Amino acid sequence: MRYSIKVKPNSKKGPLIEETAGGLVAYLQEPAVDGKANAALVKVLAKHFGTAKRNIKIIQGAKSKNKVVEVNRL
């Protein structure tokens, strides 16, 4: 299943996933430097959906705050 996610790096609120009408909002403590925020996003989404990190792929927006992520829950 694919999800639209707005990522907010360097957030004091995180790590947290909120569901909104437009998709998901991910609050992450990690900065958006050297892929740290993307790695943290995959980790937080895996915990949120109850699946392994290998089942989550960033399909679109690897260098953007707006991402499309595919989650395979097996």
C-alpha distances in whole Angstrom, upper triangle without the diagonal:
4,7,10,13,17,18,22,24,27,26,29,26,24,22,20,16,17,15,16,16,15,12,13,16,17,21,22,25,25,27,25,27,27,23,24,21,18,19,20,16,15,17,16,13,13,16,14,11,14,13,15,15,14,11,10,11,12,11,14,17,18,21,20,20,17,14,10,8,6,5,6,8,11
4,7,10,13,15,19,21,24,24,27,24,22,21,19,15,16,14,15,15,13,10,11,14,15,19,20,24,23,24,22,25,24,21,22,19,16,18,18,15,13,16,16,12,14,16,14,12,15,14,16,15,15,12,10,9,10,9,10,13,15,18,17,16,13,10,7,6,4,6,9,11,15
4,6,10,12,16,18,22,21,23,21,19,18,16,12,12,10,11,12,10,6,7,10,12,15,17,21,21,22,20,23,23,20,20,17,15,17,16,13,13,15,14,11,13,15,13,12,15,15,17,15,16,13,11,11,10,10,10,12,14,17,15,13,11,8,6,5,6,8,11,13,17
4,7,10,13,16,20,19,22,20,18,17,15,12,12,10,10,11,8,5,6,9,10,14,16,20,20,20,18,21,22,19,19,16,14,17,16,13,14,16,15,12,15,17,15,14,18,18,19,18,18,16,13,12,10,10,9,10,12,14,12,11,7,6,5,7,9,11,15,17,20
4,6,10,12,16,15,18,16,15,14,12,9,10,9,10,11,9,6,5,5,7,10,12,16,16,17,15,18,19,16,16,13,12,14,13,10,11,14,12,10,14,15,13,14,17,17,18,16,18,16,13,12,10,11,10,10,11,13,10,8,6,5,6,7,10,12,16,17,21
4,7,10,13,13,16,14,13,13,12,10,10,10,10,12,9,8,6,5,6,9,11,14,15,14,13,17,18,16,16,12,12,15,14,11,13,15,13,13,16,17,15,17,20,20,21,19,21,19,16,15,12,14,12,10,12,12,9,6,5,6,9,10,14,16,19,21,24
4,6,10,10,13,12,11,11,10,9,11,12,13,15,13,11,9,6,5,6,7,11,11,11,10,13,15,13,12,8,9,12,10,8,11,13,11,12,15,16,15,17,19,20,20,17,19,19,15,15,12,14,13,10,11,11,8,5,6,8,11,11,15,16,20,21,25
4,7,6,10,10,9,10,10,10,11,14,14,17,15,14,11,7,6,5,6,8,9,9,9,13,16,14,12,9,11,13,11,10,14,15,13,14,17,18,16,19,21,22,22,20,22,22,18,18,16,18,16,13,13,13,10,7,9,11,14,15,19,19,23,24,28
4,5,9,10,9,9,11,12,14,17,18,21,19,17,14,11,8,6,5,6,6,5,6,10,13,11,9,6,9,12,9,9,13,14,13,14,17,18,17,20,22,22,22,19,22,22,19,18,16,19,17,14,13,12,11,8,12,13,16,16,20,21,24,25,28
4,7,9,8,10,12,14,16,19,20,23,22,20,17,14,11,8,6,5,5,5,8,10,14,13,11,9,12,14,11,12,16,16,14,17,20,19,19,22,24,25,24,21,24,25,22,22,19,22,21,18,17,15,14,12,15,17,20,20,23,24,27,28,31
4,5,6,8,9,12,13,17,18,21,20,18,15,12,9,6,5,5,8,9,11,14,17,16,13,11,14,15,12,12,16,16,14,16,19,18,18,21,23,24,24,22,25,25,22,22,20,23,22,19,18,17,16,13,16,17,20,20,23,23,27,27,30
4,6,8,10,13,14,18,19,23,22,21,18,14,12,8,8,6,10,11,14,17,20,19,16,14,17,17,14,15,18,17,15,18,20,19,18,22,24,25,25,23,27,27,24,25,23,26,25,23,22,21,20,17,19,21,23,23,26,26,29,29,32
4,7,7,10,11,15,16,20,20,18,15,12,10,6,8,8,11,13,16,19,21,20,17,14,17,18,14,14,17,16,13,16,18,17,16,19,21,23,24,22,25,25,23,24,22,25,25,22,22,22,20,16,18,19,22,21,24,23,27,26,29
3,5,8,10,14,16,20,19,17,14,11,8,5,5,6,9,12,14,17,19,17,14,11,14,14,10,11,14,12,10,12,15,13,13,16,18,19,20,18,22,22,19,20,19,23,22,20,19,20,18,15,17,17,20,19,21,20,23,23,26
4,7,10,14,16,20,19,17,13,11,7,5,5,6,9,12,14,17,18,16,13,11,12,12,8,9,11,10,7,10,12,11,10,14,15,17,17,16,19,19,17,18,18,21,21,20,18,19,18,15,17,17,18,17,19,18,21,21,24
4,7,10,13,17,17,14,10,8,6,5,7,9,12,15,16,19,21,18,16,13,14,14,11,10,12,11,7,9,12,10,9,12,14,16,17,16,20,19,17,18,18,21,21,19,19,20,18,15,16,16,17,16,18,17,20,19,22
4,7,10,13,13,10,7,6,5,6,9,12,14,16,17,20,22,19,17,14,14,15,12,9,11,11,8,8,11,10,7,10,13,15,16,15,19,17,15,16,16,18,18,18,18,19,17,14,14,14,14,13,15,14,17,17,20
4,6,10,11,9,6,5,6,8,12,15,17,19,19,23,24,21,20,16,17,18,15,13,15,15,11,11,14,13,10,12,15,17,19,19,22,20,17,19,18,20,20,19,20,21,18,15,14,15,15,15,17,16,19,19,22
4,7,8,6,5,6,9,11,15,18,20,22,21,25,27,23,22,19,18,20,18,14,16,17,13,12,15,14,11,12,16,18,20,20,22,20,17,19,18,19,19,19,20,22,19,16,14,14,14,14,16,15,18,18,21
4,5,5,6,7,11,13,17,20,22,23,22,26,28,25,24,20,20,22,20,17,19,20,17,15,18,18,15,16,19,21,23,23,25,22,20,21,19,20,19,19,21,22,19,16,14,15,15,15,17,17,20,21,24
4,6,8,10,14,16,20,23,25,26,25,28,30,27,27,23,23,25,23,20,21,23,20,18,21,21,17,18,21,23,25,25,27,24,21,22,20,21,20,20,22,23,20,17,15,16,15,16,18,18,21,22,25
4,7,9,13,15,19,22,23,24,22,26,27,25,25,21,20,23,21,18,19,22,19,17,20,21,18,18,22,23,25,24,25,23,20,20,18,18,16,16,19,20,17,14,11,12,12,14,16,17,20,21,25
4,7,10,13,16,20,21,22,20,24,25,22,22,18,17,20,18,15,16,18,16,13,16,17,14,14,18,19,21,20,21,19,16,16,15,15,15,15,17,18,16,13,10,10,10,11,13,14,17,18,21
4,6,10,13,16,18,19,18,21,23,20,19,15,15,17,15,12,13,15,12,10,14,14,11,12,16,17,19,17,20,18,14,15,14,15,15,14,16,17,15,12,10,10,10,10,13,13,16,17,21
4,7,10,13,15,16,15,19,21,18,17,13,13,16,13,10,13,14,11,11,14,15,12,14,17,18,20,18,21,19,16,16,15,16,15,14,15,16,13,10,9,10,12,12,15,15,19,19,23
4,6,10,11,13,13,16,18,15,14,10,11,12,10,7,10,11,8,9,12,12,11,13,16,17,18,16,18,18,14,15,13,16,15,14,14,15,13,10,10,10,12,12,15,15,18,19,22
4,7,9,11,12,15,18,15,13,10,12,13,10,9,12,12,9,11,14,14,13,16,18,19,20,18,21,20,17,18,16,19,18,16,16,16,14,11,12,13,16,15,18,18,22,22,25
4,6,8,9,12,14,12,10,7,9,10,7,7,11,10,8,11,14,13,13,16,18,19,19,16,19,20,17,17,16,19,18,16,15,15,14,11,14,14,16,16,19,18,22,22,25
4,7,10,12,14,13,10,8,11,12,8,10,13,12,11,14,16,16,16,19,20,21,21,18,21,22,19,20,19,22,21,19,17,17,16,14,17,17,20,19,22,22,25,25,28
4,7,8,10,9,6,5,9,9,7,9,12,12,12,14,16,16,17,20,21,21,20,17,20,21,18,18,17,20,20,17,15,14,15,13,16,16,19,18,21,21,24,25,28
4,5,9,9,6,6,9,11,10,11,14,15,15,17,19,20,20,23,24,24,23,20,22,23,20,19,17,20,19,16,14,12,13,12,15,16,19,19,22,23,26,27,30
4,7,6,6,5,8,10,10,11,13,15,15,17,19,20,20,23,24,24,22,19,21,22,19,17,15,17,16,13,10,9,9,9,12,13,16,17,20,21,25,26,29
4,6,6,7,9,11,11,13,15,16,17,19,21,22,23,25,26,25,24,20,21,23,20,19,16,19,17,14,12,10,12,12,16,16,19,19,22,23,26,28,31
4,6,8,9,10,12,13,15,16,18,19,20,22,23,25,26,25,22,19,19,22,19,17,15,18,17,15,11,10,13,14,17,17,19,19,21,23,25,27,30
4,6,5,6,9,10,11,13,14,15,17,19,20,21,22,21,19,15,16,18,15,14,12,15,14,12,8,8,11,12,14,13,16,15,18,19,22,24,26
4,5,5,6,9,10,11,12,14,16,17,18,20,21,20,18,15,16,18,16,15,13,17,17,14,11,11,13,13,16,15,17,16,19,19,22,23,26
4,5,5,6,9,10,10,12,14,15,16,18,20,19,18,14,16,17,14,14,12,15,15,12,10,10,11,10,12,12,14,14,17,17,20,22,25
4,5,5,6,9,10,10,12,14,15,16,18,17,15,12,13,14,11,10,8,12,12,10,7,9,10,10,11,10,12,11,13,14,17,19,22
4,5,5,6,9,10,11,13,14,16,16,15,13,9,11,13,11,10,10,14,15,13,11,12,14,13,15,13,14,13,14,15,17,18,21
4,5,5,6,8,10,11,12,14,15,15,13,10,13,14,12,13,12,16,16,15,13,14,14,13,15,14,15,13,15,15,18,19,21
4,5,5,6,8,10,10,12,14,13,13,10,12,13,10,10,9,13,13,12,11,13,13,11,12,10,12,10,12,12,15,16,19
4,6,5,6,9,10,11,12,10,9,6,9,9,6,8,8,12,13,13,12,14,15,14,14,12,12,9,10,10,12,13,16
4,6,5,6,9,10,10,10,9,6,10,11,9,11,12,16,17,17,15,17,18,16,17,15,15,13,13,12,14,14,16
4,5,5,6,9,10,10,10,9,12,12,10,13,13,17,18,17,16,18,17,15,16,14,15,12,14,12,15,14,17
4,5,5,6,8,8,9,8,11,10,8,10,11,14,16,16,15,18,17,15,15,13,12,9,10,9,11,11,14
4,6,5,6,5,6,5,9,8,7,10,12,15,18,18,17,20,20,18,18,16,15,11,11,9,10,9,12
4,6,5,7,8,8,12,11,11,14,16,19,21,21,20,22,22,20,20,18,18,14,14,12,13,12,14
4,6,8,10,11,14,12,11,14,16,18,20,20,20,22,21,19,18,17,16,13,14,11,13,11,14
4,6,9,10,12,10,10,13,15,17,19,20,20,23,22,20,19,17,15,12,11,8,9,8,11
4,7,9,12,10,11,15,17,19,22,23,22,25,25,23,22,20,19,15,14,10,10,8,9
4,7,8,7,8,12,15,17,20,22,21,24,24,23,22,19,17,14,12,8,8,6,7
4,5,6,8,11,14,17,20,21,19,23,23,23,22,19,18,14,13,10,9,8,9
4,5,6,8,11,14,17,18,16,19,20,20,20,16,16,12,11,9,10,10,12
4,6,8,11,13,17,18,16,20,21,21,21,17,16,12,11,9,9,10,11
4,7,10,12,16,18,16,20,21,21,20,16,14,10,8,6,5,7,8
4,7,9,12,14,13,17,17,17,16,12,11,7,6,5,6,9,11
4,6,9,11,10,14,15,15,14,10,9,6,5,7,9,12,14
4,6,7,7,10,11,12,11,7,6,5,6,9,12,15,17
4,7,8,11,12,13,11,8,5,5,6,10,12,16,18
4,6,9,9,10,8,5,5,7,9,13,16,19,22
4,5,5,7,6,5,7,9,12,15,18,21,24
4,6,8,9,7,9,10,13,15,18,21,24
4,7,9,9,11,13,16,19,22,25,28
4,5,7,10,12,16,19,22,25,28
4,6,10,12,16,18,22,24,27
4,7,10,14,16,20,22,25
4,6,10,13,16,19,22
4,7,10,13,16,19
4,6,10,13,16
4,7,10,13
4,6,9
4,6
4
